[in-house]
Amino acid sequence: MANAPAAGQALALLSLLARHTEPLPAGAIARDLGLPRSTTYHLLTVLRDHGYVTHLAEERRYGLGVAAFELGSAYQRQAPLQRIARPLLGRLVDSTTHNAHLAVLHGRDVLYVIEERAPGRPLLVTDVGVRLPASLTASGLAMLAELSPAQVRALFPHRDSLVQRDGAGPTSVSELRRQLTEVRNRGHAVEDGSISPGLASVAHAVLDHTGHPVAGVAVTFPSDQVDEAERARLVQAVTRTAVTLTTRIGGRPRTRPAPSP
């Protein structure tokens, strides 16, 4: 790193945070790395702005951010996860006769990595490579609900970080937190008309071995053609698929009661 000292210092800082189970104060980081405090604060600011570091203001400490996790798990997300998930989503489409998709969190957005379409069903905007605000989608809400409060605060520090679409979506961080609490209590996420009028989705998160959400499985359907009993059946099917995928990647499924049909 002789030709890029700042890059080397940033990597050393991230490695230091990764070796500790608890966030560290800036003074301890500067001491352990042998850096001036001014240099340490500059590095922390840059890394925080890019999502690799989270600042816990009340504790005056710094920990790894969501982007650091995404970087560390990129191989799992981009290769094995999709290969394992694709046949499971194919079976989900066959059993529900509705479109299914797999998405991953990318900052405040979801990125769609698999789209399995059912014959005769309407085309969706959630094609592979499309990004949408996580707070508006069922997949995004399912994954956000599995993050810690500190991680949610880092992603959505104020209302300006929220996005609305044609008047849909939370208008405040407190409203988003209430929605995520409802998702955790219910065990799955629901979206109805926030992305496409007349279409609704149900989703469930896929978790890794630490309980962190690595993806969201969802089914999308015409809201006026599916009654409550059928929605409950779709929730069961999506939940089974997400739990199976969680288990196959070595993750730790949540222990929640299965939704009743």
DAMO-V903047 format. One line per field, one symbol per residue. phi: phi as a letter, one per 40 degrees, with the letter a starting at -180 (. if undefined). A space follows every 50 residues. Layout:
# DAMO-V903047
phi->???
This chain:
# DAMO-V903047
phi->.ccacccccccccccccccbcbdbcccccccccgbcdccccccccccccc gcbbccdccfbbbcccccccccbcccccbddccccdcccccccccbgbcb abbbcbgcbbbcbbbbccdgcccbcccdgcbbdccbbcccccccccccdc cccccbcaccccbbbfgchccaccccccccccccccgabbbbgcbbdgbb bbaacbbcccgccbabbabbacccbbcccccccccccccdcccccdcccg cbcccbccccc
